[in-house]
Amino acid sequence: MPTTKQIVFLKDKSGLFNLRDDLESFGYDERRKRYYVQFKKAEKYLYYNSANVDIARFSRQLEPPFRVTRKKDGEVFFNVLGVRIFEGRENTAYRIIYENGTGKNYPADYISIDEHIDDYRSINVWGYLNEVAKYNVIPTDDDKTVSLANKYAKMEFVSKNSLLETYLNVEKYENADLGQNAPIFPFGCNRSQYKAVKNALENKISVIQGPPGTGKTQTILNIMANLLWSGKTMEIVSNNNSAVENVKEKLNAADLGFLCAQLGRESNKKAFSESQTGVFPEMDSWKQDDVKSLRQEAISLSRRLQELYECQENLALCSEELNEYRRQVERFPKKYISQRRWGVEILEKYFLLTSRELERRHNLSWWTRFRLRYHRLPATNDAPDAIQYLLFVAKIKKLESKCKKYSEAVQDIDAKNERLRDLSMLVLKDYLFRKYGANKERTVFSVDDIFFKTRSFLQNYPIVLSTTFSATSNINQAYKFDYLIMDEASQVDIAAGALALSCANNAVIVGDLKQLPNVVDSKTEEIVSAIFAKYDIAEAYRYSTNSFLSSICKLYPTIPQTLLREHYRCDPLIIGFCSKQFYNGDLIPMKKSESEFAPIRVVRTVKGNHARGKVNIRQIETITQEVLPTLEERFTDIGIIAPYNKQVNALHDELEKTGRHYVAATVHKFQGRENDAIVLSTVDNQVQDFTDDPHLLNVAVSRAKKQFTLVVSADEQPDSNIRDLIDYIEYYQGKSEQSEISSIFDLLYEDYTQDLLNFYKTHKKVSEYDSENLTYWAIHDAIKERGFSRLGILLHYPLRHLITSASNLTTEQRVYASRSWTHVDFLIYDTVSHKAKLAIEVDGTQYHKKGTKQSMRDELKDSILSSIGLPLLRLSTAGSQEMEQIGQALSQA
């Protein structure tokens, strides 16, 4: 008969091998050349050819730790002492040895054995995380503290091929196409959200970057809805309870809150246990007679909406460009008004032609004048100015036509979106009715039951809400959720984030690298940096400089990442700054300005050093006596932000004196909030690094839905994010500039720059053209290599457009600067503030030789640029190391 050293597989009539534990006797008959088998309670022997018998013999024994689960449903085998592996010709078997001394045999396709990690890299990173986890400490319900290291100490087992192992060793990561059905969207949708939901459902790990006001929570809810519809379990975690409570509120509003269990700390578990009713809610009305047709309609509508989402996005971008052209044309001198309308193409052609001709010979030829008159265009030497204005007008008309076309295409998009939401919710609720509706009574789980009856608990409550810190304490660790959804991951440290990965088979990491990161104090930073130095691990694991989101993005550069681009919260001018300054202009404002009241403004206090320590009384007086009275004429929902607690406390005192009850707080306390109007007090006389932090400023500005006011000292601010914000506000509000340099007409001259480059490609090359082509690409590469993503390049920018006032220029300088052909070869400008940063001139060795007329003009141009404070770099065509010179000049600009 079989022994504990072998396990027998016999082939059945269908040709499949089956493990047989019911053999009374078994052996090989030498005479018959066959195996004989006698089953228990059977009298006769049966004979099998060798091909129909597979004897699995003992191969090895697994040493703890390991985990045994049933493949079909994930049921965990408890009280397992050991696992013996048997290998046959075609089959593998496991013998599970239990703590009570008994054992049972299972085929390999019935159970799954998870072994503990054993490769060097995984063990090394795991050891590092165990050490730094000591420095993540939170308060407990009994006013004590607990360290994340306690959670790590309970993690005796890290499974090979688990999600956590792929974080410890990214070489182990293999994506899996999860092959989900076409998604549903019961909480609404747009183009970015559709992509984010699909990525989440189809990939093992995906990242969603959710800038302020882009529907991050809505996207999470849609992912959750699809997971529910697929029968999946999920754990929703965040760095704080407020984020998960927001999710719960939205689910309650949709009558889906009965599927949630908010766990985490012991008080939450107790509260959940006591809140259970023991019954399911009434779901009879959720049943649909023809859910299949509803589903087909939803799929068809979803496909149609993909086209409309693209049109909607194009409309938003077109409207933004149109508004920008309207703003810039208002700044242009309106000398040439005509009822005649020209096409953009012909105006661009003659703008380029006249500009180039005047640069070469300072007068238009008779032939060019004839052609201009033929087209009824101005034919004098100031033709470029006239055509330039007409070109602005023509482009505005063209954009208005495009916007109208897109607007007509999407006029019923809201109704279609609403229908998709309704259909999706009907489909989801029909599924939930069929799963839960027949059951009136519901199991009530004690806190202990959640641990000991985890499988049953998750069938009743497929959604668990928790803080990231407590992610591993919610259910029995032997079980895994199908999905982990981590919100606010940019505020989660790597030790807490990694541990949360151990809870699930798939993960969706949600956050925003441009908003507030997790904070590591200086003392902890010193300690954890010393720990990091002990380990040979990647920089992405450095605790002091990485949030879990940044760590994931660095470790998995190829995993799907979705930026939610459509922004719904703020006035376009408010979010426009954040988009240009922090998101490379990728955000699309979907909201229209609601009033003529200036959505952005800067208020300067009177001159003087009014900041004392971390308090600026003059700014407080300006806010309470000047800013608030103006805002209160239009808004009741007002928030006040300051970088320092001392300023916040002083603001509270002053607000109380005037009987006002607005929220005043630091930026950190405003994360996740919004107000109709926001006032930001910078406090410092000269803005300091802390106040100027890009993450803090991004959050502060994007809290304002309708109006943002910046209160600063009158002192000239150094180059900084705050300086850029001041310049941005003054540019769009048409305020007088402190600088002598005018704002840039970038839209028109971006087109002109491209036209010139195309002109050089299609015309006979001369040395001037070659050098300018080469210089353009040298500047382009220098900007890219040095990370100056906000700098733009304009070619042949008129000198007269750079000067706000000629009062400090000599007569000779004014005359020279006013000529239409006088330009700088290259103008480097800031695309956010529209400020000129650097002029670059390319000098030919003969044409610009000292003593020539051109060299005298060069000196005149130099003096003009110097008088308006614009740095100048001159490059000689006979020189060398141009890239280094350009890079250095850009760094100093």
DOTORKOL-610782 format. One record per residue (C-alpha): residue number from 1; residue in three letters; z, x, y. Coordinates in steps of 0.2 Angstrom, whole numbers. Layout:
DOTORKOL-610782
NUM ALA Z X Y
...
//
This chain:
DOTORKOL-610782
1 MET 0 0 0
2 PRO -2 6 18
3 THR 11 17 25
4 THR 18 21 42
5 LYS 5 36 42
6 GLN -10 25 42
7 ILE -16 8 48
8 VAL -30 -1 39
9 PHE -45 -10 48
10 LEU -56 -21 37
11 LYS -73 -28 42
12 ASP -75 -47 42
13 LYS -90 -58 38
14 SER -96 -57 56
15 GLY -96 -38 55
16 LEU -81 -35 66
17 PHE -66 -24 61
18 ASN -49 -32 61
19 LEU -32 -23 59
20 ARG -23 -29 44
21 ASP -4 -29 43
22 ASP -4 -42 29
23 LEU -8 -30 14
24 GLU 2 -30 -1
25 SER -7 -16 -9
26 PHE -21 -5 -4
27 GLY -30 10 -12
28 TYR -46 18 -18
29 ASP -53 14 -35
30 GLU -62 30 -41
31 ARG -71 21 -55
32 ARG -78 8 -44
33 LYS -80 19 -29
34 ARG -73 6 -18
35 TYR -57 2 -9
36 TYR -46 -12 -17
37 VAL -35 -24 -7
38 GLN -22 -36 -11
39 PHE -16 -47 3
40 LYS 2 -54 3
41 LYS 5 -70 -7
42 ALA -12 -67 -16
43 GLU -14 -63 -34
44 LYS -32 -56 -35
45 TYR -38 -40 -28
46 LEU -53 -39 -17
47 TYR -65 -24 -16
48 TYR -73 -16 0
49 ASN -86 -3 2
50 SER -81 12 12
51 ALA -92 6 26
52 ASN -81 -9 28
53 VAL -65 0 28
54 ASP -58 11 42
55 ILE -42 20 39
56 ALA -33 25 56
57 ARG -22 40 53
58 PHE -7 46 63
59 SER -14 56 78
60 ARG 0 59 90
61 GLN 16 51 98
62 LEU 17 47 116
63 GLU 33 53 125
64 PRO 41 42 138
65 PRO 38 37 152
66 PHE 24 25 148
67 ARG 21 6 150
68 VAL 13 -6 137
69 THR 5 -22 142
70 ARG -6 -35 134
71 LYS -24 -34 140
72 LYS -28 -52 141
73 ASP -14 -57 153
74 GLY -5 -41 158
75 GLU 11 -47 149
76 VAL 23 -32 148
77 PHE 31 -26 132
78 PHE 49 -23 135
79 ASN 62 -13 126
80 VAL 49 0 119
81 LEU 56 16 112
82 GLY 40 24 107
83 VAL 21 23 104
84 ARG 12 31 89
85 ILE -7 33 90
86 PHE -18 31 75
87 GLU -36 36 75
88 GLY -49 30 63
89 ARG -68 33 61
90 GLU -72 19 73
91 ASN -55 11 78
92 THR -39 16 86
93 ALA -22 7 83
94 TYR -5 9 91
95 ARG 12 6 83
96 ILE 25 0 95
97 ILE 42 6 90
98 TYR 56 -5 98
99 GLU 74 0 103
100 ASN 81 -10 88
101 GLY 71 1 76
102 THR 58 -12 72
103 GLY 39 -8 74
104 LYS 23 -18 75
105 ASN 4 -12 74
106 TYR -9 -17 87
107 PRO -27 -13 89
108 ALA -32 -3 105
109 ASP -42 -18 112
110 TYR -26 -29 112
111 ILE -14 -18 122
112 SER -15 -6 136
113 ILE -5 10 137
114 ASP -2 17 154
115 GLU 4 35 154
116 HIS 14 45 167
117 ILE 4 56 179
118 ASP 2 74 172
119 ASP -10 83 183
120 TYR -4 97 196
121 ARG -11 89 212
122 SER -3 72 208
123 ILE 14 79 203
124 ASN 14 90 219
125 VAL 10 76 231
126 TRP 22 65 222
127 GLY 36 78 224
128 TYR 32 80 242
129 LEU 33 61 245
130 ASN 50 60 236
131 GLU 57 73 248
132 VAL 50 66 265
133 ALA 55 48 259
134 LYS 73 53 264
135 TYR 69 52 282
136 ASN 63 34 282
137 VAL 79 25 285
138 ILE 82 6 289
139 PRO 98 -4 292
140 THR 104 -16 278
141 ASP 111 -34 279
142 ASP 129 -27 279
143 ASP 126 -15 294
144 LYS 124 0 283
145 THR 108 10 281
146 VAL 97 13 266
147 SER 84 27 263
148 LEU 66 25 256
149 ALA 72 39 244
150 ASN 82 26 235
151 LYS 66 16 231
152 TYR 57 32 225
153 ALA 72 36 214
154 LYS 69 20 204
155 MET 51 24 202
156 GLU 52 34 185
157 PHE 35 30 181
158 VAL 18 33 190
159 SER 4 27 179
160 LYS -12 37 176
161 ASN -28 28 183
162 SER -17 17 195
163 LEU -20 14 213
164 LEU -6 26 218
165 GLU -12 40 207
166 THR -29 39 216
167 TYR -19 42 233
168 LEU -10 56 225
169 ASN -26 64 219
170 VAL -42 57 227
171 GLU -53 65 214
172 LYS -46 52 202
173 TYR -53 38 213
174 GLU -67 28 206
175 ASN -73 12 215
176 ALA -75 -3 205
177 ASP -88 -17 209
178 LEU -76 -32 207
179 GLY -91 -44 208
180 GLN -84 -59 217
181 ASN -92 -75 221
182 ALA -99 -79 238
183 PRO -84 -80 249
184 ILE -76 -95 257
185 PHE -70 -96 275
186 PRO -56 -109 277
187 PHE -49 -100 293
188 GLY -66 -97 302
189 CYS -78 -83 302
190 ASN -89 -71 312
191 ARG -101 -57 308
192 SER -88 -43 307
193 GLN -75 -54 298
194 TYR -88 -59 285
195 LYS -92 -41 281
196 ALA -73 -37 280
197 VAL -69 -51 268
198 LYS -84 -46 257
199 ASN -79 -28 257
200 ALA -61 -33 252
201 LEU -66 -43 238
202 GLU -79 -31 231
203 ASN -70 -15 232
204 LYS -54 -7 225
205 ILE -49 0 242
206 SER -56 -6 259
207 VAL -50 -3 277
208 ILE -51 -16 291
209 GLN -49 -9 309
210 GLY -43 -23 319
211 PRO -43 -20 338
212 PRO -33 -31 349
213 GLY -39 -50 349
214 THR -52 -48 336
215 GLY -45 -60 323
216 LYS -36 -48 312
217 THR -24 -61 305
218 GLN -38 -74 303
219 THR -47 -61 292
220 ILE -32 -58 281
221 LEU -30 -77 279
222 ASN -48 -78 273
223 ILE -46 -64 261
224 MET -30 -72 254
225 ALA -39 -89 252
226 ASN -53 -81 242
227 LEU -40 -72 231
228 LEU -31 -89 228
229 TRP -47 -97 224
230 SER -50 -83 211
231 GLY -33 -85 203
232 LYS -27 -69 209
233 THR -9 -63 215
234 MET -6 -54 231
235 GLU 8 -45 240
236 ILE 6 -46 259
237 VAL 16 -32 268
238 SER 19 -25 285
239 ASN 30 -13 294
240 ASN 40 -28 302
241 ASN 44 -46 297
242 SER 35 -53 312
243 ALA 18 -49 306
244 VAL 21 -57 289
245 GLU 30 -72 297
246 ASN 14 -75 307
247 VAL 4 -76 291
248 LYS 16 -88 284
249 GLU 16 -99 299
250 LYS -3 -100 298
251 LEU -2 -105 279
252 ASN 11 -118 283
253 ALA 0 -125 296
254 ALA -14 -127 282
255 ASP -2 -134 270
256 LEU -3 -119 259
257 GLY 15 -112 262
258 PHE 21 -119 246
259 LEU 12 -104 237
260 CYS 22 -91 247
261 ALA 38 -82 243
262 GLN 45 -72 258
263 LEU 55 -59 249
264 GLY 60 -41 254
265 ARG 78 -38 259
266 GLU 92 -47 249
267 SER 95 -60 262
268 ASN 77 -65 261
269 LYS 77 -67 242
270 LYS 93 -77 243
271 ALA 86 -88 257
272 PHE 70 -91 247
273 SER 80 -95 231
274 GLU 90 -108 240
275 SER 75 -116 249
276 GLN 66 -121 233
277 THR 64 -139 230
278 GLY 60 -140 212
279 VAL 44 -150 215
280 PHE 26 -147 220
281 PRO 19 -155 236
282 GLU 8 -170 234
283 MET -10 -164 231
284 ASP -19 -180 224
285 SER -29 -181 241
286 TRP -35 -163 238
287 LYS -46 -168 223
288 GLN -65 -169 226
289 ASP -76 -179 215
290 ASP -91 -167 218
291 VAL -84 -150 222
292 LYS -100 -142 216
293 SER -111 -149 229
294 LEU -98 -145 242
295 ARG -98 -127 236
296 GLN -117 -126 237
297 GLU -117 -133 255
298 ALA -104 -120 260
299 ILE -115 -106 252
300 SER -131 -113 261
301 LEU -122 -115 278
302 SER -114 -97 276
303 ARG -131 -90 274
304 ARG -138 -99 289
305 LEU -123 -93 299
306 GLN -126 -75 296
307 GLU -142 -77 306
308 LEU -133 -86 320
309 TYR -119 -73 320
310 GLU -132 -60 324
311 CYS -139 -71 338
312 GLN -121 -74 345
313 GLU -118 -55 345
314 ASN -135 -52 354
315 LEU -130 -66 366
316 ALA -114 -57 370
317 LEU -121 -40 372
318 CYS -136 -47 382
319 SER -124 -56 394
320 GLU -113 -41 396
321 GLU -129 -30 400
322 LEU -134 -44 412
323 ASN -118 -44 421
324 GLU -118 -25 423
325 TYR -136 -26 431
326 ARG -130 -39 443
327 ARG -115 -29 448
328 GLN -126 -13 451
329 VAL -139 -22 460
330 GLU -126 -29 472
331 ARG -122 -11 477
332 PHE -141 -7 480
333 PRO -147 -8 498
334 LYS -158 -24 498
335 LYS -172 -18 509
336 TYR -186 -25 500
337 ILE -186 -44 496
338 SER -202 -52 490
339 GLN -206 -68 481
340 ARG -218 -59 470
341 ARG -212 -55 453
342 TRP -218 -39 443
343 GLY -216 -35 425
344 VAL -203 -22 420
345 GLU -216 -11 412
346 ILE -227 -9 427
347 LEU -212 -6 439
348 GLU -206 7 427
349 LYS -223 15 427
350 TYR -224 17 445
351 PHE -206 21 448
352 LEU -209 36 437
353 LEU -226 40 444
354 THR -220 40 462
355 SER -204 49 459
356 ARG -213 63 450
357 GLU -226 65 463
358 LEU -214 66 477
359 GLU -204 79 468
360 ARG -220 90 467
361 ARG -229 87 484
362 HIS -216 77 495
363 ASN -230 65 499
364 LEU -239 52 489
365 SER -258 55 486
366 TRP -271 43 493
367 TRP -275 38 475
368 THR -257 33 471
369 ARG -256 24 488
370 PHE -272 14 483
371 ARG -265 9 466
372 LEU -248 4 474
373 ARG -257 -7 486
374 TYR -268 -14 472
375 HIS -252 -20 464
376 ARG -245 -26 480
377 LEU -231 -13 479
378 PRO -224 -3 494
379 ALA -235 12 497
380 THR -225 23 508
381 ASN -215 38 504
382 ASP -199 28 501
383 ALA -209 18 487
384 PRO -196 24 473
385 ASP -182 15 483
386 ALA -192 -1 485
387 ILE -198 -1 467
388 GLN -181 4 460
389 TYR -173 -12 468
390 LEU -188 -23 462
391 LEU -185 -15 445
392 PHE -167 -21 445
393 VAL -172 -38 450
394 ALA -186 -38 436
395 LYS -174 -32 423
396 ILE -161 -46 428
397 LYS -175 -59 426
398 LYS -179 -52 409
399 LEU -161 -52 403
400 GLU -159 -70 409
401 SER -173 -75 399
402 LYS -166 -66 383
403 CYS -149 -74 386
404 LYS -157 -91 387
405 LYS -166 -89 371
406 TYR -150 -83 362
407 SER -140 -97 370
408 GLU -152 -110 364
409 ALA -152 -103 346
410 VAL -133 -104 345
411 GLN -129 -120 354
412 ASP -123 -128 338
413 ILE -114 -113 330
414 ASP -97 -120 334
415 ALA -101 -136 324
416 LYS -108 -126 310
417 ASN -93 -115 310
418 GLU -81 -130 309
419 ARG -91 -137 295
420 LEU -90 -121 285
421 ARG -71 -121 288
422 ASP -69 -139 282
423 LEU -80 -136 267
424 SER -71 -120 262
425 MET -54 -128 264
426 LEU -60 -143 253
427 VAL -66 -131 239
428 LEU -50 -121 240
429 LYS -38 -136 239
430 ASP -48 -144 225
431 TYR -45 -128 215
432 LEU -27 -129 219
433 PHE -26 -147 214
434 ARG -33 -143 197
435 LYS -21 -129 195
436 TYR -5 -136 201
437 GLY -8 -155 205
438 ALA -4 -161 187
439 ASN 13 -154 188
440 LYS 26 -163 198
441 GLU 41 -153 193
442 ARG 42 -135 198
443 THR 52 -121 191
444 VAL 67 -115 202
445 PHE 69 -97 201
446 SER 85 -88 205
447 VAL 85 -70 212
448 ASP 87 -63 194
449 ASP 74 -74 188
450 ILE 61 -67 200
451 PHE 64 -50 191
452 PHE 66 -56 173
453 LYS 53 -70 173
454 THR 40 -61 185
455 ARG 25 -67 176
456 SER 30 -86 177
457 PHE 36 -83 195
458 LEU 19 -76 200
459 GLN 10 -91 192
460 ASN 21 -102 204
461 TYR 21 -91 219
462 PRO 5 -80 219
463 ILE 8 -75 237
464 VAL 23 -63 241
465 LEU 27 -58 258
466 SER 38 -43 262
467 THR 40 -28 273
468 THR 31 -12 267
469 PHE 48 -3 264
470 SER 54 -17 252
471 ALA 37 -18 243
472 THR 43 -11 226
473 SER 59 -22 226
474 ASN 51 -39 225
475 ILE 46 -41 207
476 ASN 49 -32 191
477 GLN 39 -15 193
478 ALA 32 -17 176
479 TYR 20 -30 183
480 LYS 7 -27 196
481 PHE -1 -39 209
482 ASP -19 -40 209
483 TYR -20 -36 228
484 LEU -10 -27 241
485 ILE -14 -32 259
486 MET -5 -20 271
487 ASP -5 -26 289
488 GLU -1 -15 304
489 ALA -4 0 293
490 SER -5 12 308
491 GLN 13 9 310
492 VAL 17 12 292
493 ASP 23 30 287
494 ILE 14 38 272
495 ALA 29 38 261
496 ALA 32 19 262
497 GLY 13 16 261
498 ALA 10 26 246
499 LEU 25 18 237
500 ALA 18 1 241
501 LEU 1 6 232
502 SER 11 6 216
503 CYS 13 -12 216
504 ALA -5 -17 215
505 ASN -22 -14 207
506 ASN -32 -16 223
507 ALA -28 -14 241
508 VAL -34 -19 258
509 ILE -27 -8 272
510 VAL -27 -16 289
511 GLY -23 -9 306
512 ASP -30 0 321
513 LEU -29 19 324
514 LYS -31 16 343
515 GLN -15 6 344
516 LEU 3 11 342
517 PRO 6 23 327
518 ASN 22 26 318
519 VAL 35 36 328
520 VAL 43 52 321
521 ASP 57 59 331
522 SER 57 78 335
523 LYS 72 81 324
524 THR 63 73 309
525 GLU 47 81 313
526 GLU 54 98 312
527 ILE 62 94 295
528 VAL 47 86 287
529 SER 36 100 294
530 ALA 46 113 284
531 ILE 45 102 269
532 PHE 26 101 271
533 ALA 25 120 272
534 LYS 32 121 254
535 TYR 18 111 246
536 ASP 0 116 244
537 ILE -7 99 249
538 ALA -20 92 261
539 GLU -17 89 280
540 ALA -19 70 277
541 TYR -2 70 269
542 ARG 7 78 284
543 TYR 21 65 287
544 SER 24 70 305
545 THR 6 67 311
546 ASN -1 53 300
547 SER 1 35 298
548 PHE -3 28 282
549 LEU -19 21 289
550 SER -25 38 296
551 SER -20 46 280
552 ILE -31 34 270
553 CYS -45 36 282
554 LYS -45 55 280
555 LEU -43 55 261
556 TYR -56 42 257
557 PRO -70 44 270
558 THR -83 35 260
559 ILE -73 19 256
560 PRO -79 3 265
561 GLN -72 2 283
562 THR -75 -13 294
563 LEU -72 -13 313
564 LEU -69 -31 319
565 ARG -80 -30 334
566 GLU -79 -48 341
567 HIS -65 -50 354
568 TYR -58 -67 359
569 ARG -42 -64 369
570 CYS -46 -55 385
571 ASP -57 -58 400
572 PRO -73 -47 397
573 LEU -68 -35 411
574 ILE -51 -32 404
575 ILE -56 -28 387
576 GLY -71 -19 394
577 PHE -60 -5 399
578 CYS -52 -3 381
579 SER -69 -5 373
580 LYS -77 9 383
581 GLN -61 20 384
582 PHE -55 19 366
583 TYR -68 11 355
584 ASN -84 19 360
585 GLY -90 3 368
586 ASP -91 -5 351
587 LEU -81 -21 355
588 ILE -90 -37 360
589 PRO -82 -48 372
590 MET -84 -66 366
591 LYS -74 -75 380
592 LYS -81 -79 397
593 SER -72 -76 413
594 GLU -62 -92 418
595 SER -61 -91 436
596 GLU -66 -81 452
597 PHE -49 -73 453
598 ALA -51 -54 450
599 PRO -46 -51 432
600 ILE -42 -33 435
601 ARG -34 -25 450
602 VAL -25 -9 455
603 VAL -10 -10 468
604 ARG -5 6 476
605 THR 13 8 483
606 VAL 14 17 500
607 LYS 14 35 500
608 GLY 30 45 496
609 ASN 39 51 480
610 HIS 47 35 475
611 ALA 51 39 457
612 ARG 69 44 453
613 GLY 71 49 435
614 LYS 63 35 425
615 VAL 65 22 439
616 ASN 53 18 453
617 ILE 61 6 465
618 ARG 46 5 477
619 GLN 35 -1 462
620 ILE 48 -14 457
621 GLU 48 -20 475
622 THR 29 -21 476
623 ILE 29 -31 460
624 THR 42 -43 465
625 GLN 37 -45 483
626 GLU 18 -43 483
627 VAL 11 -44 465
628 LEU 21 -59 457
629 PRO 19 -71 472
630 THR 0 -69 471
631 LEU 0 -71 452
632 GLU 12 -86 452
633 GLU -1 -96 462
634 ARG -12 -96 446
635 PHE -1 -91 431
636 THR 16 -96 423
637 ASP 14 -85 408
638 ILE 17 -67 415
639 GLY 23 -51 406
640 ILE 28 -35 414
641 ILE 27 -18 405
642 ALA 34 -2 410
643 PRO 35 15 400
644 TYR 53 18 402
645 ASN 69 7 397
646 LYS 77 12 414
647 GLN 63 4 423
648 VAL 63 -11 412
649 ASN 82 -14 415
650 ALA 80 -12 434
651 LEU 65 -24 433
652 HIS 77 -37 424
653 ASP 90 -35 438
654 GLU 77 -38 452
655 LEU 69 -53 443
656 GLU 86 -61 440
657 LYS 90 -59 459
658 THR 74 -69 463
659 GLY 77 -82 449
660 ARG 62 -77 438
661 HIS 63 -76 419
662 TYR 47 -67 414
663 VAL 48 -55 399
664 ALA 49 -37 405
665 ALA 49 -24 391
666 THR 41 -7 385
667 VAL 24 -7 377
668 HIS 31 -5 360
669 LYS 40 -23 362
670 PHE 23 -30 368
671 GLN 13 -25 352
672 GLY 7 -42 344
673 ARG 11 -52 360
674 GLU -1 -58 374
675 ASN 1 -66 391
676 ASP -11 -74 403
677 ALA -6 -61 416
678 ILE 1 -43 413
679 VAL 8 -31 426
680 LEU 9 -13 421
681 SER 21 -2 431
682 THR 17 17 429
683 VAL 33 23 437
684 ASP 29 41 438
685 ASN 23 48 455
686 GLN 11 59 445
687 VAL 7 51 428
688 GLN 15 60 414
689 ASP 9 62 396
690 PHE 20 49 389
691 THR 14 35 401
692 ASP -4 41 399
693 ASP -3 40 380
694 PRO -20 32 375
695 HIS -12 21 361
696 LEU 1 14 374
697 LEU -11 11 387
698 ASN -23 2 375
699 VAL -10 -10 370
700 ALA -3 -13 387
701 VAL -20 -17 395
702 SER -26 -28 380
703 ARG -10 -39 381
704 ALA -18 -48 396
705 LYS -29 -63 393
706 LYS -34 -68 411
707 GLN -27 -55 423
708 PHE -21 -37 422
709 THR -13 -28 437
710 LEU -10 -10 437
711 VAL 4 -4 449
712 VAL 3 15 453
713 SER 10 27 466
714 ALA -2 31 481
715 ASP -2 49 475
716 GLU -19 55 469
717 GLN -18 55 450
718 PRO -24 69 440
719 ASP -38 67 427
720 SER -30 55 414
721 ASN -32 39 405
722 ILE -23 31 420
723 ARG -35 39 432
724 ASP -50 32 422
725 LEU -42 15 422
726 ILE -40 16 441
727 ASP -58 22 443
728 TYR -64 8 431
729 ILE -55 -6 441
730 GLU -61 1 458
731 TYR -78 2 452
732 TYR -79 -16 445
733 GLN -69 -24 460
734 GLY -79 -15 473
735 LYS -64 -6 481
736 SER -66 8 493
737 GLU -66 25 483
738 GLN -54 39 488
739 SER -68 51 482
740 GLU -83 55 492
741 ILE -94 53 477
742 SER -102 37 475
743 SER -102 27 458
744 ILE -117 30 447
745 PHE -132 18 445
746 ASP -131 22 426
747 LEU -141 8 419
748 LEU -157 11 428
749 TYR -156 30 427
750 GLU -152 29 408
751 ASP -169 21 406
752 TYR -177 33 418
753 THR -170 48 409
754 GLN -178 42 393
755 ASP -194 38 402
756 LEU -195 56 408
757 LEU -191 63 391
758 ASN -206 53 384
759 PHE -216 58 399
760 TYR -213 77 394
761 LYS -218 73 376
762 THR -235 65 381
763 HIS -240 77 395
764 LYS -246 95 396
765 LYS -231 106 395
766 VAL -227 118 410
767 SER -212 129 410
768 GLU -202 117 421
769 TYR -204 103 408
770 ASP -200 114 394
771 SER -184 121 402
772 GLU -178 104 406
773 ASN -181 97 389
774 LEU -172 112 381
775 THR -157 110 394
776 TYR -156 91 390
777 TRP -153 94 372
778 ALA -142 108 375
779 ILE -131 97 386
780 HIS -132 83 373
781 ASP -127 95 359
782 ALA -112 102 369
783 ILE -106 85 373
784 LYS -107 80 355
785 GLU -99 96 348
786 ARG -84 95 360
787 GLY -80 77 357
788 PHE -84 71 375
789 SER -90 54 368
790 ARG -88 46 385
791 LEU -100 57 395
792 GLY -117 52 399
793 ILE -133 62 404
794 LEU -144 57 418
795 LEU -160 66 422
796 HIS -167 69 440
797 TYR -153 58 449
798 PRO -156 56 467
799 LEU -144 66 478
800 ARG -143 51 491
801 HIS -135 40 478
802 LEU -121 52 476
803 ILE -115 51 494
804 THR -104 37 499
805 SER -103 43 517
806 ALA -113 56 527
807 SER -100 57 541
808 ASN -95 75 535
809 LEU -112 81 533
810 THR -123 91 545
811 THR -139 84 552
812 GLU -149 96 541
813 GLN -139 91 526
814 ARG -141 72 529
815 VAL -160 73 532
816 TYR -162 84 516
817 ALA -150 72 505
818 SER -159 56 511
819 ARG -176 62 505
820 SER -182 51 490
821 TRP -187 67 480
822 THR -171 76 482
823 HIS -161 75 466
824 VAL -150 85 454
825 ASP -159 90 438
826 PHE -145 84 427
827 LEU -130 73 431
828 ILE -115 72 419
829 TYR -105 56 422
830 ASP -91 46 414
831 THR -98 30 406
832 VAL -81 21 408
833 SER -77 25 427
834 HIS -95 27 432
835 LYS -89 43 441
836 ALA -100 59 442
837 LYS -92 73 434
838 LEU -104 88 435
839 ALA -121 92 442
840 ILE -133 105 432
841 GLU -148 113 440
842 VAL -161 123 430
843 ASP -168 137 441
844 GLY -185 145 437
845 THR -185 164 440
846 GLN -200 164 452
847 TYR -199 147 460
848 HIS -180 149 464
849 LYS -181 167 469
850 LYS -170 172 483
851 GLY -179 172 500
852 THR -190 158 495
853 LYS -190 140 503
854 GLN -184 133 486
855 SER -169 145 486
856 MET -165 139 504
857 ARG -165 121 498
858 ASP -154 126 483
859 GLU -141 133 496
860 LEU -142 117 506
861 LYS -140 107 490
862 ASP -125 117 485
863 SER -117 115 501
864 ILE -119 96 500
865 LEU -112 95 482
866 SER -98 106 488
867 SER -94 95 503
868 ILE -93 79 492
869 GLY -82 88 478
870 LEU -95 88 464
871 PRO -95 103 453
872 LEU -111 112 450
873 LEU -118 123 436
874 ARG -134 133 439
875 LEU -143 139 424
876 SER -157 152 425
877 THR -172 151 414
878 ALA -170 170 412
879 GLY -152 168 408
880 SER -142 168 391
881 GLN -127 159 383
882 GLU -132 142 390
883 MET -122 133 377
884 GLU -106 142 381
885 GLN -109 140 400
886 ILE -112 121 398
887 GLY -97 119 386
888 GLN -85 128 398
889 ALA -92 118 413
890 LEU -90 101 404
891 SER -72 106 399
892 GLN -67 110 417
893 ALA -76 95 425
//
